[in-house]
Amino acid sequence: PLVAPTIKIRACMDQHSPAIYQATLGRFLSEVFFLSHIKRMRKLYSDRREFFIEQFNDLLGDYFILEIPEAGLHFVAWLRRKTDLPLITRVCAEIGIRPTPLSSCFIKAELDPALTFGFAAWSRAQIREGLVKFASALKHSS
């Protein structure tokens, strides 16, 4: 019942993207900028991905099992011990990191506790700094 009213509201808000944005995107796609961008991003994300895997397993392997998908910009880290969830939740809040609970991706599923971590937006130094801080806080709170 909400589809028709939502379409009408959306049409009033934004009938189409401005012509300058369309022209810019068209040029970006047609003049090989897109291909070079994709190549650059694949290399950047591949490097960050491998670095994250290495650092996460070295620093947090005692607490988590890192699930490594074939693609994507996030990892799922399964807790080795369900009983660690309150500690991990508290430490995350204390040090200001915000991994997303995997359970937030499901409405009714009962899952073992896990967190999702993104790596694409962070430099190698930021990845290292965040994971070291997280691991250190966990070890001092245990």
C-alpha positions as CSV (number, residue, x, y, z in Angstrom):
1,P,0.0,0.0,0.0
2,L,2.9,2.4,0.4
3,V,4.5,1.9,-3.0
4,A,2.3,4.3,-4.9
5,P,2.5,7.1,-2.4
6,T,6.3,6.7,-2.0
7,I,6.7,6.9,-5.8
8,K,4.8,10.1,-5.9
9,I,6.8,11.6,-3.1
10,R,10.0,10.6,-4.6
11,A,9.0,12.0,-8.0
12,C,8.3,15.4,-6.3
13,M,11.6,15.3,-4.5
14,D,13.9,14.3,-7.4
15,Q,12.5,13.8,-10.8
16,H,16.0,13.1,-12.2
17,S,19.7,13.8,-11.6
18,P,20.9,17.2,-12.7
19,A,22.2,17.3,-16.3
20,I,25.7,18.3,-15.2
21,Y,26.0,15.1,-13.1
22,Q,24.7,13.0,-16.0
23,A,27.2,14.6,-18.4
24,T,30.1,14.2,-15.9
25,L,29.3,10.5,-15.4
26,G,28.8,10.0,-19.1
27,R,32.3,11.4,-19.8
28,F,33.8,9.5,-16.9
29,L,32.5,6.2,-18.3
30,S,33.2,6.9,-22.0
31,E,36.7,8.3,-21.8
32,V,38.4,5.4,-20.1
33,F,38.6,7.1,-16.7
34,F,36.3,4.4,-15.3
35,L,38.6,1.5,-16.3
36,S,41.7,3.2,-14.8
37,H,39.7,4.0,-11.6
38,I,38.5,0.4,-11.3
39,K,42.1,-0.9,-11.7
40,R,43.4,1.5,-9.1
41,M,40.6,0.6,-6.6
42,R,41.1,-3.1,-7.1
43,K,44.8,-2.8,-6.2
44,L,44.2,-0.5,-3.3
45,Y,41.4,-2.7,-1.8
46,S,43.4,-5.9,-2.4
47,D,46.3,-4.5,-0.5
48,R,44.1,-3.3,2.4
49,R,42.3,-6.7,2.4
50,E,45.4,-8.7,2.7
51,F,46.9,-6.4,5.3
52,F,43.7,-6.5,7.4
53,I,43.6,-10.3,7.3
54,E,47.2,-10.6,8.4
55,Q,46.9,-8.0,11.2
56,F,43.5,-9.2,12.4
57,N,44.6,-12.9,12.7
58,D,47.9,-11.9,14.4
59,L,46.3,-9.5,16.9
60,L,42.8,-10.9,17.5
61,G,43.0,-14.6,16.5
62,D,42.6,-15.6,20.2
63,Y,39.1,-14.0,20.2
64,F,37.8,-14.4,16.7
65,I,37.7,-16.7,13.7
66,L,37.9,-14.5,10.6
67,E,35.7,-15.6,7.8
68,I,37.4,-14.6,4.5
69,P,35.0,-14.2,1.6
70,E,36.1,-14.4,-2.0
71,A,34.9,-10.8,-2.6
72,G,33.5,-7.8,-0.8
73,L,34.8,-5.0,1.5
74,H,33.8,-6.5,4.8
75,F,34.8,-9.5,6.9
76,V,32.7,-11.5,9.4
77,A,34.6,-12.3,12.6
78,W,33.0,-15.1,14.6
79,L,33.6,-15.1,18.3
80,R,35.5,-18.1,19.4
81,R,33.7,-18.1,22.8
82,K,30.1,-16.8,23.1
83,T,30.8,-15.8,26.6
84,D,33.3,-13.1,25.4
85,L,30.4,-11.1,23.8
86,P,29.8,-8.8,26.8
87,L,33.5,-8.1,27.2
88,I,33.9,-7.4,23.5
89,T,30.8,-5.2,23.3
90,R,32.1,-3.2,26.4
91,V,35.6,-2.8,25.0
92,C,34.3,-1.6,21.6
93,A,32.2,1.0,23.3
94,E,35.1,2.1,25.6
95,I,37.6,2.6,22.8
96,G,35.1,4.0,20.3
97,I,35.2,1.3,17.6
98,R,31.9,0.3,16.0
99,P,32.0,-3.1,14.2
100,T,28.5,-4.1,13.2
101,P,26.9,-7.1,14.9
102,L,26.1,-9.7,12.2
103,S,22.8,-10.2,13.9
104,S,21.7,-6.7,12.7
105,C,21.6,-8.1,9.2
106,F,18.8,-10.5,10.1
107,I,15.3,-10.1,11.4
108,K,14.7,-13.4,13.1
109,A,17.7,-15.7,12.7
110,E,19.5,-16.9,15.8
111,L,23.2,-16.8,15.0
112,D,26.3,-17.4,16.9
113,P,27.8,-14.0,17.8
114,A,29.9,-12.3,15.2
115,L,30.9,-8.9,14.2
116,T,31.4,-7.4,10.7
117,F,34.5,-5.3,10.0
118,G,35.0,-3.1,7.0
119,F,38.5,-2.3,5.7
120,A,38.0,-0.3,2.5
121,A,37.9,3.2,4.0
122,W,41.0,2.8,6.1
123,S,44.7,3.1,5.3
124,R,47.1,0.4,6.4
125,A,48.2,2.7,9.3
126,Q,44.6,3.2,10.4
127,I,43.9,-0.5,10.1
128,R,46.9,-1.4,12.2
129,E,46.2,1.3,14.8
130,G,42.6,0.3,15.2
131,L,43.3,-3.4,15.5
132,V,46.3,-2.9,17.9
133,K,44.0,-0.7,20.1
134,F,41.2,-3.2,20.0
135,A,43.5,-6.2,20.8
136,S,45.3,-4.3,23.6
137,A,42.1,-3.2,25.2
138,L,40.7,-6.8,25.1
139,K,43.9,-8.2,26.7
140,H,43.9,-5.7,29.5
141,S,40.1,-6.2,30.2
142,S,40.2,-10.0,30.2
